[in-house]
Amino acid sequence: MSDEHQDVQSATQLPNPTGYKILCAIPDIEAKFDSGLLKAEKTIKDEELMTTVLFVVKLGPDCYSDTSRFPSGPYCKEGDFILVRPHSGSRVHIHGKSFRLINDDSVEGVVEDPRGIHRG
């Protein structure tokens, strides 16, 4: 059977992060440039890969539990938009959406409104 006719299996639910991992969703990438010109599919995928803004879906059970490493408390909570370095974490695709599993110490900042933030 050819590759194009094989059934594609996808996960039925989001993974639960373990240990000190954070499950983050990658926000949808705009399909058009500010000028209105449509982006190529490769451009959208590249922007998704290089994004520095993530949405915190779920914290692992050990996140921020080491008070000597995190004396001021957690860097983020579920529902926050965070800033991370490009290429941070492990990437997974579930039901057509992209997610990353990152370490709790990978969070570099929390942003109230991520619109307009672009990697410079």
N, CA, C and O atoms as a GROMACS GRO file, in nm:
protein
  480
    1MET      N    1   0.085  -0.118   0.000
    1MET     CA    2   0.000   0.000   0.000
    1MET      C    3   0.089   0.124   0.000
    1MET      O    4   0.188   0.129   0.072
    2SER      N    5   0.053   0.222  -0.080
    2SER     CA    6   0.134   0.343  -0.087
    2SER      C    7   0.115   0.428   0.038
    2SER      O    8   0.015   0.416   0.109
    3ASP      N    9   0.213   0.516   0.063
    3ASP     CA   10   0.209   0.602   0.180
    3ASP      C   11   0.085   0.690   0.183
    3ASP      O   12   0.030   0.717   0.290
    4GLU      N   13   0.040   0.736   0.066
    4GLU     CA   14  -0.074   0.827   0.064
    4GLU      C   15  -0.206   0.759   0.099
    4GLU      O   16  -0.304   0.828   0.126
    5HIS      N   17  -0.210   0.625   0.099
    5HIS     CA   18  -0.332   0.554   0.132
    5HIS      C   19  -0.330   0.492   0.271
    5HIS      O   20  -0.429   0.432   0.313
    6GLN      N   21  -0.219   0.504   0.342
    6GLN     CA   22  -0.214   0.448   0.477
    6GLN      C   23  -0.294   0.535   0.572
    6GLN      O   24  -0.299   0.657   0.557
    7ASP      N   25  -0.356   0.471   0.671
    7ASP     CA   26  -0.429   0.545   0.773
    7ASP      C   27  -0.331   0.619   0.861
    7ASP      O   28  -0.227   0.565   0.899
    8VAL      N   29  -0.364   0.743   0.893
    8VAL     CA   30  -0.281   0.822   0.983
    8VAL      C   31  -0.344   0.814   1.120
    8VAL      O   32  -0.461   0.848   1.138
    9GLN      N   33  -0.266   0.770   1.218
    9GLN     CA   34  -0.317   0.764   1.354
    9GLN      C   35  -0.270   0.886   1.430
    9GLN      O   36  -0.155   0.928   1.418
   10SER      N   37  -0.360   0.943   1.506
   10SER     CA   38  -0.324   1.058   1.586
   10SER      C   39  -0.365   1.035   1.730
   10SER      O   40  -0.453   0.953   1.759
   11ALA      N   41  -0.302   1.108   1.819
   11ALA     CA   42  -0.332   1.094   1.961
   11ALA      C   43  -0.478   1.132   1.986
   11ALA      O   44  -0.533   1.216   1.915
   12THR      N   45  -0.538   1.072   2.086
   12THR     CA   46  -0.676   1.101   2.118
   12THR      C   47  -0.689   1.206   2.226
   12THR      O   48  -0.798   1.259   2.249
   13GLN      N   49  -0.580   1.236   2.294
   13GLN     CA   50  -0.585   1.338   2.399
   13GLN      C   51  -0.448   1.401   2.416
   13GLN      O   52  -0.348   1.348   2.367
   14LEU      N   53  -0.445   1.513   2.484
   14LEU     CA   54  -0.318   1.581   2.511
   14LEU      C   55  -0.238   1.501   2.613
   14LEU      O   56  -0.296   1.441   2.703
   15PRO      N   57  -0.107   1.500   2.598
   15PRO     CA   58  -0.025   1.429   2.697
   15PRO      C   59  -0.023   1.504   2.830
   15PRO      O   60  -0.033   1.627   2.832
   16ASN      N   61  -0.009   1.432   2.939
   16ASN     CA   62   0.011   1.494   3.069
   16ASN      C   63   0.161   1.512   3.087
   16ASN      O   64   0.237   1.416   3.080
   17PRO      N   65   0.204   1.636   3.111
   17PRO     CA   66   0.348   1.657   3.133
   17PRO      C   67   0.390   1.590   3.265
   17PRO      O   68   0.316   1.593   3.363
   18THR      N   69   0.507   1.532   3.264
   18THR     CA   70   0.558   1.467   3.384
   18THR      C   71   0.672   1.551   3.442
   18THR      O   72   0.730   1.635   3.374
   19GLY      N   73   0.702   1.526   3.569
   19GLY     CA   74   0.815   1.593   3.634
   19GLY      C   75   0.804   1.743   3.625
   19GLY      O   76   0.701   1.802   3.660
   20TYR      N   77   0.911   1.805   3.578
   20TYR     CA   78   0.919   1.950   3.572
   20TYR      C   79   0.890   2.005   3.432
   20TYR      O   80   0.932   2.115   3.398
   21LYS      N   81   0.818   1.929   3.352
   21LYS     CA   82   0.784   1.971   3.215
   21LYS      C   83   0.654   2.052   3.213
   21LYS      O   84   0.566   2.033   3.297
   22ILE      N   85   0.645   2.143   3.116
   22ILE     CA   86   0.526   2.225   3.093
   22ILE      C   87   0.476   2.197   2.952
   22ILE      O   88   0.552   2.205   2.856
   23LEU      N   89   0.347   2.164   2.939
   23LEU     CA   90   0.285   2.144   2.809
   23LEU      C   91   0.234   2.280   2.761
   23LEU      O   92   0.155   2.345   2.829
   24CYS      N   93   0.280   2.323   2.643
   24CYS     CA   94   0.244   2.453   2.587
   24CYS      C   95   0.187   2.435   2.447
   24CYS      O   96   0.232   2.350   2.370
   25ALA      N   97   0.088   2.516   2.416
   25ALA     CA   98   0.032   2.521   2.280
   25ALA      C   99   0.102   2.633   2.205
   25ALA      O  100   0.134   2.738   2.261
   26ILE      N  101   0.123   2.610   2.078
   26ILE     CA  102   0.179   2.714   1.992
   26ILE      C  103   0.061   2.792   1.934
   26ILE      O  104  -0.024   2.735   1.866
   27PRO      N  105   0.055   2.923   1.961
   27PRO     CA  106  -0.057   3.002   1.907
   27PRO      C  107  -0.062   2.994   1.755
   27PRO      O  108   0.040   2.973   1.689
   28ASP      N  109  -0.182   3.009   1.700
   28ASP     CA  110  -0.199   3.006   1.555
   28ASP      C  111  -0.117   3.116   1.490
   28ASP      O  112  -0.113   3.230   1.537
   29ILE      N  113  -0.051   3.080   1.382
   29ILE     CA  114   0.029   3.175   1.305
   29ILE      C  115  -0.062   3.240   1.200
   29ILE      O  116  -0.140   3.173   1.133
   30GLU      N  117  -0.051   3.371   1.188
   30GLU     CA  118  -0.132   3.444   1.089
   30GLU      C  119  -0.099   3.392   0.948
   30GLU      O  120   0.017   3.368   0.916
   31ALA      N  121  -0.201   3.377   0.867
   31ALA     CA  122  -0.185   3.325   0.731
   31ALA      C  123  -0.144   3.433   0.632
   31ALA      O  124  -0.108   3.403   0.518
   32LYS      N  125  -0.151   3.560   0.676
   32LYS     CA  126  -0.117   3.672   0.587
   32LYS      C  127  -0.015   3.762   0.655
   32LYS      O  128  -0.008   3.773   0.777
   33PHE      N  129   0.064   3.827   0.572
   33PHE     CA  130   0.152   3.933   0.620
   33PHE      C  131   0.066   4.056   0.649
   33PHE      O  132  -0.049   4.062   0.608
   34ASP      N  133   0.122   4.153   0.720
   34ASP     CA  134   0.049   4.277   0.750
   34ASP      C  135   0.001   4.347   0.623
   34ASP      O  136  -0.100   4.417   0.624
   35SER      N  137   0.073   4.327   0.513
   35SER     CA  138   0.037   4.389   0.386
   35SER      C  139  -0.085   4.323   0.321
   35SER      O  140  -0.141   4.376   0.225
   36GLY      N  141  -0.126   4.206   0.374
   36GLY     CA  142  -0.239   4.134   0.316
   36GLY      C  143  -0.197   4.020   0.225
   36GLY      O  144  -0.280   3.938   0.186
   37LEU      N  145  -0.069   4.015   0.192
   37LEU     CA  146  -0.016   3.908   0.106
   37LEU      C  147  -0.019   3.776   0.182
   37LEU      O  148   0.022   3.770   0.298
   38LEU      N  149  -0.067   3.669   0.117
   38LEU     CA  150  -0.072   3.537   0.180
   38LEU      C  151   0.068   3.481   0.200
   38LEU      O  152   0.156   3.499   0.115
   39LYS      N  153   0.089   3.415   0.313
   39LYS     CA  154   0.218   3.352   0.341
   39LYS      C  155   0.221   3.213   0.278
   39LYS      O  156   0.119   3.145   0.270
   40ALA      N  157   0.338   3.172   0.234
   40ALA     CA  158   0.358   3.036   0.184
   40ALA      C  159   0.346   2.939   0.303
   40ALA      O  160   0.374   2.977   0.416
   41GLU      N  161   0.305   2.817   0.276
   41GLU     CA  162   0.293   2.716   0.382
   41GLU      C  163   0.426   2.697   0.454
   41GLU      O  164   0.427   2.680   0.576
   42LYS      N  165   0.537   2.699   0.382
   42LYS     CA  166   0.668   2.684   0.444
   42LYS      C  167   0.698   2.800   0.539
   42LYS      O  168   0.756   2.781   0.645
   43THR      N  169   0.658   2.919   0.501
   43THR     CA  170   0.678   3.037   0.587
   43THR      C  171   0.602   3.020   0.717
   43THR      O  172   0.655   3.050   0.824
   44ILE      N  173   0.478   2.973   0.709
   44ILE     CA  174   0.397   2.951   0.829
   44ILE      C  175   0.461   2.846   0.918
   44ILE      O  176   0.469   2.863   1.039
   45LYS      N  177   0.507   2.736   0.858
   45LYS     CA  178   0.572   2.631   0.936
   45LYS      C  179   0.701   2.680   1.001
   45LYS      O  180   0.730   2.646   1.115
   46ASP      N  181   0.778   2.761   0.928
   46ASP     CA  182   0.902   2.817   0.984
   46ASP      C  183   0.872   2.909   1.101
   46ASP      O  184   0.941   2.905   1.203
   47GLU      N  185   0.770   2.993   1.088
   47GLU     CA  186   0.732   3.083   1.196
   47GLU      C  187   0.685   3.004   1.318
   47GLU      O  188   0.715   3.041   1.432
   48GLU      N  189   0.612   2.896   1.295
   48GLU     CA  190   0.566   2.810   1.404
   48GLU      C  191   0.686   2.748   1.475
   48GLU      O  192   0.689   2.743   1.598
   49LEU      N  193   0.782   2.701   1.399
   49LEU     CA  194   0.902   2.639   1.455
   49LEU      C  195   0.984   2.737   1.537
   49LEU      O  196   1.039   2.701   1.641
   50MET      N  197   0.992   2.861   1.491
   50MET     CA  198   1.078   2.961   1.553
   50MET      C  199   1.005   3.051   1.654
   50MET      O  200   1.067   3.141   1.710
   51THR      N  201   0.877   3.027   1.678
   51THR     CA  202   0.803   3.116   1.766
   51THR      C  203   0.864   3.122   1.906
   51THR      O  204   0.917   3.023   1.958
   52THR      N  205   0.855   3.238   1.966
   52THR     CA  206   0.904   3.257   2.102
   52THR      C  207   0.789   3.274   2.200
   52THR      O  208   0.811   3.286   2.321
   53VAL      N  209   0.665   3.274   2.150
   53VAL     CA  210   0.547   3.289   2.235
   53VAL      C  211   0.472   3.156   2.240
   53VAL      O  212   0.441   3.097   2.136
   54LEU      N  213   0.444   3.109   2.361
   54LEU     CA  214   0.370   2.985   2.382
   54LEU      C  215   0.257   3.010   2.482
   54LEU      O  216   0.262   3.105   2.560
   55PHE      N  217   0.156   2.924   2.478
   55PHE     CA  218   0.044   2.930   2.572
   55PHE      C  219   0.055   2.811   2.667
   55PHE      O  220   0.060   2.696   2.622
   56VAL      N  221   0.058   2.837   2.798
   56VAL     CA  222   0.073   2.730   2.897
   56VAL      C  223  -0.059   2.655   2.913
   56VAL      O  224  -0.160   2.712   2.953
   57VAL      N  225  -0.056   2.526   2.880
   57VAL     CA  226  -0.173   2.440   2.889
   57VAL      C  227  -0.176   2.368   3.023
   57VAL      O  228  -0.278   2.365   3.091
   58LYS      N  229  -0.061   2.309   3.061
   58LYS     CA  230  -0.059   2.230   3.184
   58LYS      C  231   0.083   2.221   3.239
   58LYS      O  232   0.179   2.206   3.164
   59LEU      N  233   0.095   2.230   3.370
   59LEU     CA  234   0.223   2.216   3.439
   59LEU      C  235   0.238   2.074   3.492
   59LEU      O  236   0.142   2.014   3.540
   60GLY      N  237   0.360   2.018   3.482
   60GLY     CA  238   0.388   1.888   3.540
   60GLY      C  239   0.386   1.898   3.693
   60GLY      O  240   0.393   2.008   3.748
   61PRO      N  241   0.375   1.785   3.761
   61PRO     CA  242   0.359   1.785   3.907
   61PRO      C  243   0.479   1.840   3.985
   61PRO      O  244   0.464   1.882   4.100
   62ASP      N  245   0.597   1.842   3.925
   62ASP     CA  246   0.716   1.888   3.997
   62ASP      C  247   0.760   2.029   3.957
   62ASP      O  248   0.863   2.077   4.004
   63CYS      N  249   0.684   2.094   3.869
   63CYS     CA  250   0.723   2.228   3.825
   63CYS      C  251   0.733   2.323   3.944
   63CYS      O  252   0.643   2.331   4.028
   64TYR      N  253   0.843   2.393   3.949
   64TYR     CA  254   0.868   2.499   4.046
   64TYR      C  255   0.861   2.453   4.192
   64TYR      O  256   0.843   2.535   4.282
   65SER      N  257   0.876   2.324   4.215
   65SER     CA  258   0.870   2.274   4.352
   65SER      C  259   1.001   2.294   4.429
   65SER      O  260   1.001   2.290   4.552
   66ASP      N  261   1.111   2.316   4.358
   66ASP     CA  262   1.241   2.337   4.423
   66ASP      C  263   1.254   2.485   4.461
   66ASP      O  264   1.287   2.568   4.376
   67THR      N  265   1.229   2.516   4.586
   67THR     CA  266   1.231   2.656   4.630
   67THR      C  267   1.370   2.717   4.629
   67THR      O  268   1.383   2.839   4.630
   68SER      N  269   1.475   2.634   4.628
   68SER     CA  270   1.610   2.690   4.618
   68SER      C  271   1.638   2.738   4.476
   68SER      O  272   1.714   2.834   4.458
   69ARG      N  273   1.580   2.675   4.376
   69ARG     CA  274   1.596   2.718   4.236
   69ARG      C  275   1.497   2.826   4.199
   69ARG      O  276   1.525   2.909   4.113
   70PHE      N  277   1.382   2.827   4.264
   70PHE     CA  278   1.275   2.922   4.232
   70PHE      C  279   1.230   2.992   4.361
   70PHE      O  280   1.115   2.975   4.404
   71PRO      N  281   1.318   3.070   4.424
   71PRO     CA  282   1.285   3.132   4.553
   71PRO      C  283   1.168   3.231   4.546
   71PRO      O  284   1.105   3.258   4.648
   72SER      N  285   1.141   3.285   4.430
   72SER     CA  286   1.029   3.380   4.416
   72SER      C  287   0.900   3.310   4.374
   72SER      O  288   0.798   3.376   4.354
   73GLY      N  289   0.904   3.178   4.360
   73GLY     CA  290   0.786   3.103   4.321
   73GLY      C  291   0.784   3.072   4.173
   73GLY      O  292   0.883   3.094   4.102
   74PRO      N  293   0.671   3.019   4.125
   74PRO     CA  294   0.659   2.978   3.984
   74PRO      C  295   0.678   3.094   3.888
   74PRO      O  296   0.640   3.208   3.918
   75TYR      N  297   0.736   3.065   3.773
   75TYR     CA  298   0.755   3.165   3.669
   75TYR      C  299   0.625   3.191   3.592
   75TYR      O  300   0.606   3.299   3.537
   76CYS      N  301   0.535   3.091   3.590
   76CYS     CA  302   0.412   3.103   3.513
   76CYS      C  303   0.307   3.010   3.571
   76CYS      O  304   0.334   2.929   3.660
   77LYS      N  305   0.185   3.022   3.517
   77LYS     CA  306   0.076   2.933   3.557
   77LYS      C  307  -0.004   2.894   3.432
   77LYS      O  308   0.015   2.951   3.325
   78GLU      N  309  -0.092   2.796   3.446
   78GLU     CA  310  -0.176   2.755   3.334
   78GLU      C  311  -0.258   2.875   3.287
   78GLU      O  312  -0.312   2.950   3.367
   79GLY      N  313  -0.264   2.891   3.154
   79GLY     CA  314  -0.339   3.001   3.096
   79GLY      C  315  -0.254   3.123   3.061
   79GLY      O  316  -0.305   3.217   3.000
   80ASP      N  317  -0.126   3.123   3.100
   80ASP     CA  318  -0.036   3.234   3.069
   80ASP      C  319   0.020   3.220   2.928
   80ASP      O  320   0.038   3.109   2.878
   81PHE      N  321   0.049   3.334   2.867
   81PHE     CA  322   0.132   3.338   2.747
   81PHE      C  323   0.273   3.366   2.796
   81PHE      O  324   0.296   3.457   2.876
   82ILE      N  325   0.368   3.287   2.749
   82ILE     CA  326   0.506   3.299   2.795
   82ILE      C  327   0.601   3.321   2.679
   82ILE      O  328   0.569   3.292   2.563
   83LEU      N  329   0.718   3.373   2.712
   83LEU     CA  330   0.826   3.388   2.615
   83LEU      C  331   0.932   3.282   2.644
   83LEU      O  332   0.969   3.259   2.759
   84VAL      N  333   0.980   3.217   2.538
   84VAL     CA  334   1.085   3.117   2.548
   84VAL      C  335   1.184   3.141   2.434
   84VAL      O  336   1.156   3.221   2.344
   85ARG      N  337   1.295   3.074   2.438
   85ARG     CA  338   1.390   3.082   2.326
   85ARG      C  339   1.337   2.999   2.209
   85ARG      O  340   1.270   2.898   2.230
   86PRO      N  341   1.367   3.042   2.086
   86PRO     CA  342   1.327   2.961   1.971
   86PRO      C  343   1.388   2.820   1.983
   86PRO      O  344   1.497   2.804   2.038
   87HIS      N  345   1.320   2.724   1.935
   87HIS     CA  346   1.363   2.583   1.937
   87HIS      C  347   1.356   2.520   2.076
   87HIS      O  348   1.402   2.407   2.092
   88SER      N  349   1.300   2.588   2.176
   88SER     CA  350   1.290   2.530   2.310
   88SER      C  351   1.193   2.412   2.309
   88SER      O  352   1.088   2.418   2.245
   89GLY      N  353   1.228   2.307   2.380
   89GLY     CA  354   1.137   2.197   2.405
   89GLY      C  355   1.125   2.095   2.295
   89GLY      O  356   1.187   2.103   2.189
   90SER      N  357   1.040   1.997   2.326
   90SER     CA  358   1.008   1.888   2.233
   90SER      C  359   0.877   1.922   2.164
   90SER      O  360   0.781   1.962   2.230
   91ARG      N  361   0.873   1.907   2.034
   91ARG     CA  362   0.754   1.942   1.957
   91ARG      C  363   0.669   1.818   1.930
   91ARG      O  364   0.720   1.711   1.897
   92VAL      N  365   0.537   1.836   1.943
   92VAL     CA  366   0.442   1.730   1.910
   92VAL      C  367   0.325   1.793   1.836
   92VAL      O  368   0.292   1.910   1.858
   93HIS      N  369   0.262   1.716   1.750
   93HIS     CA  370   0.144   1.761   1.676
   93HIS      C  371   0.029   1.669   1.712
   93HIS      O  372   0.040   1.547   1.701
   94ILE      N  373  -0.081   1.729   1.755
   94ILE     CA  374  -0.199   1.652   1.796
   94ILE      C  375  -0.321   1.718   1.736
   94ILE      O  376  -0.346   1.836   1.759
   95HIS      N  377  -0.399   1.641   1.659
   95HIS     CA  378  -0.521   1.691   1.597
   95HIS      C  379  -0.496   1.820   1.518
   95HIS      O  380  -0.578   1.911   1.523
   96GLY      N  381  -0.385   1.827   1.447
   96GLY     CA  382  -0.356   1.942   1.364
   96GLY      C  383  -0.303   2.064   1.437
   96GLY      O  384  -0.280   2.167   1.374
   97LYS      N  385  -0.283   2.054   1.566
   97LYS     CA  386  -0.229   2.164   1.645
   97LYS      C  387  -0.088   2.128   1.691
   97LYS      O  388  -0.055   2.011   1.708
   98SER      N  389  -0.006   2.231   1.709
   98SER     CA  390   0.132   2.210   1.752
   98SER      C  391   0.148   2.245   1.899
   98SER      O  392   0.093   2.343   1.949
   99PHE      N  393   0.224   2.161   1.968
   99PHE     CA  394   0.250   2.178   2.110
   99PHE      C  395   0.400   2.160   2.135
   99PHE      O  396   0.471   2.102   2.054
  100ARG      N  397   0.446   2.211   2.248
  100ARG     CA  398   0.582   2.188   2.294
  100ARG      C  399   0.580   2.149   2.440
  100ARG      O  400   0.499   2.199   2.518
  101LEU      N  401   0.669   2.060   2.475
  101LEU     CA  402   0.696   2.027   2.615
  101LEU      C  403   0.829   2.094   2.649
  101LEU      O  404   0.932   2.061   2.589
  102ILE      N  405   0.826   2.187   2.744
  102ILE     CA  406   0.947   2.261   2.782
  102ILE      C  407   0.978   2.238   2.929
  102ILE      O  408   0.891   2.195   3.005
  103ASN      N  409   1.100   2.268   2.969
  103ASN     CA  410   1.139   2.262   3.110
  103ASN      C  411   1.086   2.385   3.182
  103ASN      O  412   1.070   2.491   3.121
  104ASP      N  413   1.059   2.372   3.311
  104ASP     CA  414   1.005   2.485   3.387
  104ASP      C  415   1.100   2.604   3.391
  104ASP      O  416   1.055   2.718   3.404
  105ASP      N  417   1.230   2.579   3.380
  105ASP     CA  418   1.325   2.690   3.384
  105ASP      C  419   1.350   2.753   3.246
  105ASP      O  420   1.436   2.840   3.232
  106SER      N  421   1.276   2.709   3.144
  106SER     CA  422   1.289   2.765   3.009
  106SER      C  423   1.206   2.892   2.990
  106SER      O  424   1.221   2.963   2.891
  107VAL      N  425   1.118   2.920   3.086
  107VAL     CA  426   1.032   3.037   3.075
  107VAL      C  427   1.115   3.162   3.099
  107VAL      O  428   1.181   3.174   3.202
  108GLU      N  429   1.112   3.255   3.003
  108GLU     CA  430   1.191   3.377   3.014
  108GLU      C  431   1.107   3.498   3.047
  108GLU      O  432   1.161   3.604   3.082
  109GLY      N  433   0.976   3.486   3.038
  109GLY     CA  434   0.888   3.597   3.072
  109GLY      C  435   0.743   3.560   3.048
  109GLY      O  436   0.713   3.464   2.977
  110VAL      N  437   0.654   3.636   3.108
  110VAL     CA  438   0.509   3.621   3.089
  110VAL      C  439   0.460   3.748   3.023
  110VAL      O  440   0.500   3.858   3.062
  111VAL      N  441   0.373   3.733   2.923
  111VAL     CA  442   0.318   3.850   2.855
  111VAL      C  443   0.166   3.849   2.867
  111VAL      O  444   0.102   3.745   2.857
  112GLU      N  445   0.112   3.967   2.887
  112GLU     CA  446  -0.033   3.978   2.901
  112GLU      C  447  -0.102   3.961   2.766
  112GLU      O  448  -0.204   3.893   2.756
  113ASP      N  449  -0.048   4.024   2.663
  113ASP     CA  450  -0.107   4.020   2.530
  113ASP      C  451   0.003   3.989   2.428
  113ASP      O  452   0.085   4.075   2.398
  114PRO      N  453   0.004   3.868   2.374
  114PRO     CA  454   0.113   3.829   2.284
  114PRO      C  455   0.102   3.882   2.141
  114PRO      O  456   0.196   3.868   2.062
  115ARG      N  457  -0.010   3.944   2.108
  115ARG     CA  458  -0.027   3.994   1.971
  115ARG      C  459   0.080   4.100   1.943
  115ARG      O  460   0.105   4.188   2.026
  116GLY      N  461   0.139   4.090   1.829
  116GLY     CA  462   0.239   4.189   1.791
  116GLY      C  463   0.381   4.153   1.834
  116GLY      O  464   0.476   4.223   1.797
  117ILE      N  465   0.396   4.047   1.912
  117ILE     CA  466   0.532   4.005   1.951
  117ILE      C  467   0.587   3.916   1.841
  117ILE      O  468   0.527   3.815   1.806
  118HIS      N  469   0.700   3.954   1.788
  118HIS     CA  470   0.766   3.878   1.682
  118HIS      C  471   0.911   3.858   1.718
  118HIS      O  472   0.972   3.942   1.785
  119ARG      N  473   0.964   3.748   1.675
  119ARG     CA  474   1.106   3.720   1.698
  119ARG      C  475   1.188   3.822   1.618
  119ARG      O  476   1.166   3.840   1.498
  120GLY      N  477   1.282   3.887   1.684
  120GLY     CA  478   1.359   3.991   1.618
  120GLY      C  479   1.495   3.950   1.574
  120GLY      O  480   1.569   4.030   1.517
   0.00000   0.00000   0.00000
